[in-house]
Amino acid sequence: MNRTRRLAALTLLAAPALALGPAVAAHALPSAGTCKVEADSAGKYHLWGVGFPSGTVTYTGSVSGTVPTNAGRFDVGGLTGSKYVVKAADGTTVTCTVVRH
């Protein structure tokens, strides 16, 4: 009987912590977007991304700049070079992959 009471008390203490843990963890992690770099027909590069938070993204590579996101998306054309890193407004940094057609 004493053991049953201890387990019941432990359950009452642990249940709120277990229920709160995943909710807190879900908000603590920034969302990671993805970005791609593609060559266009004029020999320049096109950088685009999806899944980023609202605000702006900063891209660095052969050329650097900042562009706004629209519904988590951004799009930049006419770039030189194919290696870019994008930093989102929430601090998330993503290395863009090159798409070859």
Secondary structure, 3 states (H helix, E strand, C coil): CHHHHHHHHHHHHHHHHHHHHHHHHHHHCCCCCEEEEEECCCCCEEEEEECCCCCEEEEECCCCEEEECECCEEEEEEECCCCCEEEECCCCEEECEEECC
